[in-house]
Amino acid sequence: MDKALLDTDILSEVFKAKDATIVANAIAYREVFNQFTISVITVMEIVKGLHKMRRADALRQFLEGLHNSEVLPFDRACAEIAGRIFADLERIGRPIGRADPMIAAIAMHNNLTLVSGNQAHYQQIQGLGYPLRLDNWR
């Protein structure tokens, strides 16, 4: 099992604990690595979603639980990678928004496998020749 960066969709599904396969993969992963690795972009997306839904208790619980996770930054090197991905996708007429190229850049910069259920977006990045490793816990 490789160390991985969890995308927002997978982390959300881990919290919901409705999909037995995702839960089993999350348990197995934590047994090996003791914590999840996420990006600051995922933190932003989850905070946005919970704040928008006015779920203050869930937001507080999420933020308090972050000390149990490794949260990777979006730094200058990641910004350069993400900018190139974003431009390449726009040039071929297949933009996927800003967040996914940023998360992919963080995964690649830190040499991590990206665990996501959103395979279609990330496979487009791979199709451009970027060395993004993907996994899907579903």
N, C-alpha and C positions, 0 to 999 in steps of 0.2 A: 504494500500500500504506500503510495506516494503522499508526501505532504501536499495539502491542497488549500486553495482559496475558495471559500464558499460564496457563490453568487447570492444575491438578495432573494431570489425565488426559493432556492434550496434552504437558506437559513430560515425564511418564513415558514416553510413547510416543516422544518425540524421543530420549530416552536409550536406549531399547530398539532403535531404528532398524530395526524390522521392517516398518513400513508405508512403502512407497516414496513415497506422496503426502505423508504427514506429513514425511518426511525432506526431500523437495524443497521443501516450503513453509518448513520451518525454515531450510534453506540460503539460500533466496531472502530470507527475513526478515533473517537475520544479515548478508547482503551489504549490505542497506540500512541497518540499525540497529546493526550490530556486536555486539550482545548481546541476550539475551532479557530481558524484564521480567516478573518474577514477584512474588507477594505473600508476606508473612511467613506467611500462612495456608498457602500451598503448601509453604513450607519446613517448617512444623509437620507437615503431612500426610505429606510424604515422609520426614522424620525418624522419625515414628511408624511408618510402614510398614516401613522398613528396620530399625529397632530391634526391632520386634516379630518380624520374621523372623530376627533375630540376624545380620544381614548387615553386620558391623562394617566390613569393607573398603569395601563399597559406600557405607555411610554416611559414612565418612571421605572418600572420593573426592567424594561429593556436596557435603559441607560445604566442602572445599577448592576445589571448582569454583565456589562462589558468588561469588567475587571477579570472575568473568567475566559476572555477571548484575547487572541492576539489581533490587534487592529493595525493594519498596514497603511502607511501614508501614501498620498499622491504627491510625489515630489517632482523635481525638475526632470529627472530621467524618465519618469512615467509620463509626464506631460509631453515630452518629445515623442515618445512611442505612440501615445494616444493621438497626438496631432497628426502623425503620419497615417495611422490607421483611418482616422476620420476623413482625412483628405483623399486617401486612396478609395475609400468607399463612396465618397461623394463623386469622385471622378468617374467611377463606373456606374453611377446612378443608383446605388444601393445603400443609402445612408441608414443607419440603425440607431440614431440618437447619439447623445454624448456619453451617457453613463456606461454603456457596454464597452466602447473602446477604452474608456478609462479603467474599468475593472480588468479588461483583458491585458492592458499595459501593466497594471500592478502585478498580475499573475506572471506575465512573462519576465518582467524586471526582477522578480523575486524567485524565478525558476520554480514556480508552483503549477500544479495541475489545477485548472479551473473547473469546479463542480457546479454545473448549471443544468437546469431543465430547458433552458433557452438555447438549444443546440443550433437552431437555424441561424441566429445572429452571429454566433461565434464561429460557426463553420464558414461563414462568409469571410471572416478575418483569416482563418486558416487558408481559404482558397486564394487569398492574396499572397500567400507565401510566408506569412508570419508563423513563428514556431510556437504557437499556442497549443498546449496540451489540454484536452477536454475529458471530462468524465460526467456521467449523469447518474445520480443515486436513485433515480426512479426505476 
